[in-house]
């Protein structure tokens, strides 16, 4: 019986060590970050691939926003999709606790690894998440759940390599 107790204690100590080591691992930022400058690439007007973008609005956002919302996303190869305006103030787009679906066209991307939103206006807005579906990319979800600052591109960049950088 004593051998079993020692094995159990050893297993418990090993499990504790694994948990501690895993918590020390550095992960990419799970919070959206500001981007000082976004370079809109000239090929962004190309419409060779269709995308479905689903943007949810947090339940702790304002009831709806009249702010202008822009979107940019892309891959590590430098392919970029840019949508200058997603919102439609006449239809109360981006209402609290809702999800809005957009069909957009743009250059073909492969694995989408960055997304940025830009808000311009005075109402404020708190997106919950952005989901992107495309023909050559796996479905990807980026979680915001924070109010967007005004006139600042705000989002995530999980791309590797210099060609992927959307900054100017």
Secondary structure, 3 states (H helix, E strand, C coil): CHHHHHHHHHHHHHHHHHHHHHHCCCCCCCCCEEECCECCCHHHHCCCEEEEEEEEECCCCCCCCCCEEEEEEEECCCCEEEECCCCCHHHCCCCCCCEEEEEEEECCCCCEEEEEEEEECCCCCEEEEEEEEECCEEEEEEEEEEECCECCEEEEECCCCHHHCCEC
